[in-house]
């Protein structure tokens, strides 16, 4: 089994595919080999497609405009995917993604995804892919909500402690 097949098979987006479906679906992806420190996505750019890490690792960076500082949001490894949000909603990229080491990336461009949606023969592939994508996005949203709630709770506790010491409530956003 090739690393391309292994990456797709292990990817949450393809976990419900049967072997023959995976064999069909794999042909829609372009494989790219990249060196370390190569920008794949730039925050604010137009979406071009969805990426799956075939091998290697990447970091996801967000620029905070008012602080004029970049923050590393996470690292992604084999079978992790990114680029799906802007691909689905048509908005600009919400983060930058940069390779950390030499990588092989699987790329599904927006035009191919559109052609796939018009192809009745492969409609079942798109349905399975889309349902898995929706489930993955829901999981990411739940995780983000939990992180936000933890941060808010911590901020509230700190503000309450300042208030107990005679200070005023102030919030940092």
C-alpha positions as CSV (number, residue, x, y, z in Angstrom):
1,X,0.0,0.0,0.0
2,X,1.4,3.4,-1.0
3,X,1.8,6.3,1.5
4,X,-0.9,8.1,-0.4
5,X,-3.3,5.2,0.2
6,X,-2.2,5.0,3.8
7,X,-2.7,8.7,4.4
8,X,-6.2,8.7,2.9
9,X,-7.2,5.5,4.7
10,X,-6.2,6.9,8.0
11,X,-7.7,10.3,7.3
12,X,-11.0,11.0,9.2
13,X,-12.4,12.2,5.9
14,X,-12.1,8.8,4.2
15,X,-12.6,6.4,7.2
16,X,-16.0,5.2,6.0
17,X,-14.8,4.5,2.4
18,X,-14.8,0.9,1.2
19,X,-11.5,-0.3,-0.4
20,X,-12.9,0.1,-4.0
21,X,-14.3,3.6,-3.2
22,X,-10.9,4.6,-1.8
23,X,-9.2,3.4,-5.0
24,X,-11.5,5.6,-7.0
25,X,-11.3,8.6,-4.7
26,X,-7.5,8.6,-4.5
27,X,-7.3,9.6,-8.2
28,X,-8.9,13.0,-7.5
29,X,-5.9,14.0,-5.3
30,X,-2.7,15.5,-6.6
31,X,0.4,14.6,-4.6
32,X,3.0,17.4,-3.9
33,X,6.4,17.1,-2.5
34,X,7.7,20.1,-0.5
35,X,10.8,21.1,1.4
36,X,10.8,22.4,5.0
37,X,9.6,26.0,5.7
38,X,7.4,26.2,2.6
39,X,4.2,28.2,3.0
40,X,1.2,26.2,1.7
41,X,-1.6,28.6,2.7
42,X,-1.4,32.3,3.6
43,X,-3.9,33.8,6.0
44,X,-6.3,36.0,4.1
45,X,-5.8,34.4,0.7
46,X,-8.5,32.9,-1.5
47,X,-9.2,29.2,-1.1
48,X,-7.9,26.8,-3.7
49,X,-8.5,23.4,-2.2
50,X,-8.2,20.9,0.6
51,X,-4.9,19.5,1.8
52,X,-4.1,16.2,3.6
53,X,-0.6,15.5,5.1
54,X,0.7,12.4,3.4
55,X,4.0,12.5,5.3
56,X,5.9,15.0,7.3
57,X,4.3,17.8,9.4
58,X,3.1,21.4,9.1
59,X,2.3,24.2,11.6
60,X,-0.9,26.3,11.5
61,X,-0.2,30.0,12.3
62,X,-2.7,32.8,12.9
63,X,-1.7,36.5,12.7
64,X,-3.3,38.7,15.4
65,X,-3.6,42.1,13.7
66,X,-3.9,44.3,16.7
67,X,-1.0,42.7,18.5
68,X,1.0,42.4,15.2
69,X,2.1,38.9,16.3
70,X,1.7,35.4,14.9
71,X,0.6,32.5,17.1
72,X,1.1,28.8,16.4
73,X,-2.3,27.3,16.7
74,X,-1.4,23.6,16.2
75,X,0.7,21.1,14.3
76,X,-0.6,18.6,11.9
77,X,0.8,15.2,11.0
78,X,0.2,12.3,8.6
79,X,-3.5,12.0,7.7
80,X,-4.5,15.3,9.2
81,X,-6.3,17.7,6.9
82,X,-6.6,21.5,6.5
83,X,-8.0,24.1,4.2
84,X,-11.6,22.8,4.4
85,X,-13.2,25.8,6.0
86,X,-12.5,28.4,3.3
87,X,-13.1,25.7,0.6
88,X,-16.7,25.2,2.0
89,X,-17.7,28.7,2.8
90,X,-15.8,30.6,0.1
91,X,-14.2,33.0,2.6
92,X,-10.6,33.8,2.8
93,X,-8.1,31.6,4.6
94,X,-8.3,32.0,8.4
95,X,-4.7,30.8,9.0
96,X,-1.4,30.3,7.4
97,X,0.1,26.8,7.1
98,X,3.9,26.2,6.7
99,X,5.8,22.9,6.4
100,X,8.0,22.0,9.3
101,X,10.0,19.4,7.5
102,X,10.1,17.9,4.0
103,X,6.5,16.8,3.3
104,X,4.3,15.1,0.9
105,X,0.8,16.7,0.7
106,X,-2.3,15.4,-1.0
107,X,-4.3,18.2,-2.6
108,X,-7.9,18.2,-3.7
109,X,-8.6,21.4,-5.7
110,X,-11.8,23.3,-5.6
111,X,-12.5,22.7,-9.4
112,X,-12.1,18.9,-9.0
113,X,-14.4,18.9,-6.0
114,X,-17.0,20.8,-8.1
115,X,-16.6,18.3,-11.0
116,X,-17.0,15.5,-8.5
117,X,-20.3,17.0,-7.2
118,X,-21.7,16.9,-10.8
119,X,-20.6,13.3,-11.5
120,X,-23.5,11.0,-10.7
121,X,-21.3,7.9,-11.0
122,X,-19.2,9.1,-8.0
123,X,-22.0,10.8,-6.0
124,X,-21.7,8.3,-3.2
125,X,-18.0,9.2,-2.7
126,X,-18.9,12.9,-2.4
127,X,-21.7,12.1,0.1
128,X,-19.4,10.0,2.3
129,X,-16.6,12.6,2.1
130,X,-19.0,15.5,2.9
131,X,-20.6,13.7,5.8
132,X,-17.1,12.9,7.3
133,X,-16.1,16.5,6.7
134,X,-19.2,17.7,8.5
135,X,-18.5,15.4,11.5
136,X,-14.9,16.5,11.7
137,X,-15.8,20.1,11.6
138,X,-18.4,19.5,14.4
139,X,-15.7,17.9,16.5
140,X,-13.3,20.8,15.9
141,X,-16.1,23.3,16.8
142,X,-16.8,21.4,20.1
143,X,-13.0,21.4,20.9
144,X,-12.8,25.1,20.1
145,X,-15.8,25.9,22.3
146,X,-14.3,23.9,25.2
147,X,-11.0,25.9,24.8
148,X,-12.9,29.2,24.7
149,X,-14.9,28.3,27.7
150,X,-11.8,27.3,29.7
151,X,-10.1,30.6,28.7
152,X,-13.2,32.6,29.7
153,X,-13.5,30.8,33.0
154,X,-9.8,31.6,33.8
155,X,-10.2,35.2,32.8
156,X,-13.4,35.5,35.0
157,X,-11.6,33.9,37.9
158,X,-8.7,36.4,37.6
159,X,-11.0,39.4,37.3
160,X,-13.0,38.2,40.4
161,X,-9.7,37.8,42.4
162,X,-8.7,41.4,41.4
163,X,-12.2,42.6,42.4
164,X,-11.9,40.8,45.8
165,X,-8.6,42.7,46.4
166,X,-10.3,46.0,45.8
167,X,-9.7,46.3,42.0
168,X,-12.3,46.6,39.3
169,X,-13.5,44.0,36.9
170,X,-11.7,44.3,33.6
171,X,-11.7,41.9,30.7
172,X,-9.0,41.2,28.2
173,X,-10.2,40.0,24.8
